Amino acid sequence: MNSPLPIRIRRSAAASEGRRGEETRVYLASRFARQRELRGIAQELESHGYIVTSRWLNSPEPLADDALHSDGSAPELAIMDLEDLHQADLCIAFTEPPDNPRPGRGGRHTELGVALGLGRKVLVVGPREHVFHCLPQVDHYPDWNAARREMFVRPLAAGG
Protein backbone atom coordinates (compact mmCIF):
# COMPACT_ATOMS: atom_id res chain seq x y z
CA MET A 1 0.00 0.00 0.00
CA ASN A 2 1.11 3.54 -0.62
CA SER A 3 1.80 5.70 2.40
CA PRO A 4 -1.11 8.04 3.03
CA LEU A 5 -0.57 11.77 2.93
CA PRO A 6 -1.89 14.04 5.65
CA ILE A 7 -4.53 16.59 4.68
CA ARG A 8 -1.80 19.23 4.45
CA ILE A 9 1.67 18.29 3.32
CA ARG A 10 3.41 21.55 4.18
CA ARG A 11 4.12 22.46 7.78
CA SER A 12 2.13 25.33 9.15
CA ALA A 13 3.73 28.61 10.20
CA ALA A 14 3.04 27.68 13.83
CA ALA A 15 5.02 24.47 13.46
CA SER A 16 7.88 26.34 11.79
CA GLU A 17 8.02 28.64 14.80
CA GLY A 18 8.29 25.66 17.15
CA ARG A 19 4.87 26.03 18.77
CA ARG A 20 2.89 23.36 20.63
CA GLY A 21 1.77 20.81 18.01
CA GLU A 22 4.96 20.59 16.00
CA GLU A 23 5.40 17.13 14.52
CA THR A 24 2.32 15.70 16.26
CA ARG A 25 0.06 13.84 13.83
CA VAL A 26 -3.62 13.68 14.77
CA TYR A 27 -6.44 11.44 13.57
CA LEU A 28 -9.95 12.83 14.11
CA ALA A 29 -12.67 10.20 14.61
CA SER A 30 -16.31 11.19 14.39
CA ARG A 31 -19.54 10.35 12.63
CA PHE A 32 -19.53 11.59 9.07
CA ALA A 33 -22.42 14.00 9.67
CA ARG A 34 -20.00 16.15 11.71
CA GLN A 35 -17.51 16.41 8.84
CA ARG A 36 -17.89 20.18 8.42
CA GLU A 37 -17.37 20.80 12.14
CA LEU A 38 -14.32 18.50 12.18
CA ARG A 39 -12.84 20.27 9.15
CA GLY A 40 -12.88 23.46 11.20
CA ILE A 41 -11.22 21.69 14.11
CA ALA A 42 -8.61 20.26 11.73
CA GLN A 43 -7.80 23.76 10.49
CA GLU A 44 -7.52 24.99 14.06
CA LEU A 45 -5.17 22.12 14.95
CA GLU A 46 -3.04 22.81 11.88
CA SER A 47 -2.80 26.49 12.81
CA HIS A 48 -1.17 25.29 16.05
CA GLY A 49 1.31 23.09 14.21
CA TYR A 50 -0.47 19.73 14.36
CA ILE A 51 -0.64 17.57 11.24
CA VAL A 52 -4.09 16.07 10.66
CA THR A 53 -4.01 12.66 8.95
CA SER A 54 -7.80 12.16 8.56
CA ARG A 55 -8.38 12.00 4.81
CA TRP A 56 -12.06 11.16 5.38
CA LEU A 57 -12.49 14.89 6.03
CA ASN A 58 -11.91 15.43 2.30
CA SER A 59 -14.59 12.92 1.23
CA PRO A 60 -17.16 14.61 -1.00
CA GLU A 61 -20.18 12.75 0.38
CA PRO A 62 -21.21 10.22 3.02
CA LEU A 63 -20.97 6.52 2.38
CA ALA A 64 -24.03 5.27 0.51
CA ASP A 65 -25.77 2.14 1.80
CA ASP A 66 -24.84 0.21 -1.35
CA ALA A 67 -21.13 0.94 -0.72
CA LEU A 68 -21.28 -1.60 2.13
CA HIS A 69 -21.82 -4.45 -0.34
CA SER A 70 -18.84 -6.61 -1.24
CA ASP A 71 -18.30 -4.76 -4.51
CA GLY A 72 -18.76 -1.29 -2.99
CA SER A 73 -16.19 1.34 -2.00
CA ALA A 74 -16.29 0.65 1.75
CA PRO A 75 -13.20 -1.61 1.86
CA GLU A 76 -11.05 1.08 0.22
CA LEU A 77 -12.33 3.69 2.64
CA ALA A 78 -11.68 1.46 5.64
CA ILE A 79 -8.12 0.80 4.45
CA MET A 80 -7.57 4.54 4.01
CA ASP A 81 -8.79 5.21 7.56
CA LEU A 82 -6.52 2.47 8.96
CA GLU A 83 -3.53 3.92 7.10
CA ASP A 84 -4.34 7.37 8.50
CA LEU A 85 -4.62 5.97 12.04
CA HIS A 86 -1.26 4.22 11.68
CA GLN A 87 0.32 7.57 10.76
CA ALA A 88 -1.15 9.38 13.76
CA ASP A 89 0.41 9.89 17.19
CA LEU A 90 -2.90 10.94 18.70
CA CYS A 91 -6.55 10.02 18.08
CA ILE A 92 -9.26 12.48 19.07
CA ALA A 93 -12.65 10.75 19.13
CA PHE A 94 -15.76 12.96 19.07
CA THR A 95 -18.71 11.18 20.64
CA GLU A 96 -22.49 11.55 20.56
CA PRO A 97 -25.01 12.11 23.35
CA PRO A 98 -27.05 9.03 24.34
CA ASP A 99 -30.29 10.61 23.12
CA ASN A 100 -29.02 11.32 19.59
CA PRO A 101 -31.57 9.68 17.25
CA ARG A 102 -28.95 9.37 14.47
CA PRO A 103 -25.62 8.50 16.11
CA GLY A 104 -24.06 7.25 12.87
CA ARG A 105 -22.87 3.78 11.90
CA GLY A 106 -20.20 3.57 14.58
CA GLY A 107 -16.96 3.45 12.60
CA ARG A 108 -15.53 5.97 15.08
CA HIS A 109 -15.67 3.24 17.74
CA THR A 110 -13.51 0.94 15.64
CA GLU A 111 -11.10 3.80 14.97
CA LEU A 112 -10.75 4.44 18.70
CA GLY A 113 -10.14 0.72 19.28
CA VAL A 114 -7.47 0.61 16.59
CA ALA A 115 -5.77 3.67 18.11
CA LEU A 116 -5.78 2.00 21.54
CA GLY A 117 -4.39 -1.20 20.03
CA LEU A 118 -1.61 0.76 18.36
CA GLY A 119 -0.74 2.38 21.69
CA ARG A 120 -1.66 5.87 20.49
CA LYS A 121 -2.65 8.67 22.82
CA VAL A 122 -6.47 8.91 22.81
CA LEU A 123 -8.74 11.80 23.73
CA VAL A 124 -12.52 11.47 23.92
CA VAL A 125 -14.46 14.68 23.37
CA GLY A 126 -18.09 14.50 24.46
CA PRO A 127 -19.99 11.99 26.58
CA ARG A 128 -18.56 8.54 27.24
CA GLU A 129 -20.37 6.03 25.01
CA HIS A 130 -18.90 2.71 26.16
CA VAL A 131 -16.46 1.06 28.57
CA PHE A 132 -13.35 1.71 26.44
CA HIS A 133 -13.86 5.43 26.93
CA CYS A 134 -13.30 4.80 30.66
CA LEU A 135 -9.83 3.28 30.35
CA PRO A 136 -7.19 5.08 32.41
CA GLN A 137 -5.08 5.83 29.32
CA VAL A 138 -7.98 7.66 27.64
CA ASP A 139 -8.27 11.37 28.42
CA HIS A 140 -11.85 12.62 28.52
CA TYR A 141 -13.11 16.15 27.87
CA PRO A 142 -16.76 17.22 27.96
CA ASP A 143 -16.41 19.37 24.83
CA TRP A 144 -13.92 20.72 22.30
CA ASN A 145 -13.36 23.92 24.31
CA ALA A 146 -12.02 21.90 27.23
CA ALA A 147 -9.86 19.70 24.98
CA ARG A 148 -8.60 22.76 23.10
CA ARG A 149 -7.39 24.38 26.31
CA GLU A 150 -5.48 21.25 27.24
CA MET A 151 -3.97 20.70 23.79
CA PHE A 152 -2.88 24.24 23.10
CA VAL A 153 -1.60 25.07 26.58
CA ARG A 154 -0.19 21.86 28.06
CA PRO A 155 2.00 19.35 26.24
CA LEU A 156 0.35 16.05 25.36
CA ALA A 157 2.62 13.01 25.63
CA ALA A 158 2.22 10.63 22.69
CA GLY A 159 1.52 6.98 23.36
CA GLY A 160 -0.84 7.39 26.31
KABEL-V592044 format. One record per pair of residues at least 6 apart in sequence whose C-alpha atoms are under 8 Angstrom apart, sorted by the first residue. I is the first residue (numbers start at 0). J is the second residue. Records with the same first field share a line. If there is no record, write none. Layout:
I->J, J
//
This chain:
2->82
3->79, 82, 83, 86
4->52
5->50, 51, 52, 53, 54, 83
6->50, 51, 52, 53, 54, 57
7->50, 51
10->48, 50
11->45, 46, 47, 48
12->46, 48
13->21, 46, 47, 48
14->20, 21, 22, 47, 48, 49
15->21, 48
17->48
18->47, 48
19->47, 48, 49, 151, 152, 154
20->44, 47, 48, 49, 50, 151
21->47, 48, 49, 50
22->48, 49, 50
23->48, 49, 50, 87, 88, 89
24->49, 50, 51, 52, 86, 87, 88, 89
25->49, 50, 51, 52, 53, 87, 88, 89, 90, 91
26->51, 52, 53, 83, 84, 87, 88, 89, 90, 91
27->37, 41, 51, 52, 53, 90, 91, 92, 93
28->90, 91, 92, 93, 107, 110, 111
29->37, 92, 93, 94, 106, 107
30->93, 102, 103, 104, 105, 106, 107
31->61, 103
32->61, 103
34->56
35->56
37->56
38->56
41->51
44->50, 51
45->51
47->151
51->87
52->83, 84, 86, 87
53->80, 83, 84
54->79, 80, 83
55->76, 80
62->73
65->71
66->72, 73
67->73
80->110
81->110, 113
84->90, 110, 113, 114
85->114, 117
87->119
88->119, 120, 157, 158
89->114, 119, 120, 121, 122, 157, 158
90->111, 114, 119, 120, 121, 122
91->121, 122, 123, 124
92->107, 111, 121, 122, 123, 124
93->123, 124, 125
94->123, 124, 125, 126, 127, 128
95->102, 125, 126, 128
96->125, 126, 128
97->126, 128
111->121
112->131
114->120, 121
115->121
118->158, 159
119->157, 158, 159
120->136, 137, 156, 157, 158, 159
121->136, 137, 138, 159
122->137, 138, 139, 140
123->132, 137, 138, 139, 140
124->139, 140, 141, 142, 143, 146
125->139, 140, 141, 142, 143
126->141
127->133, 139
132->139
136->159
137->159
140->146
//
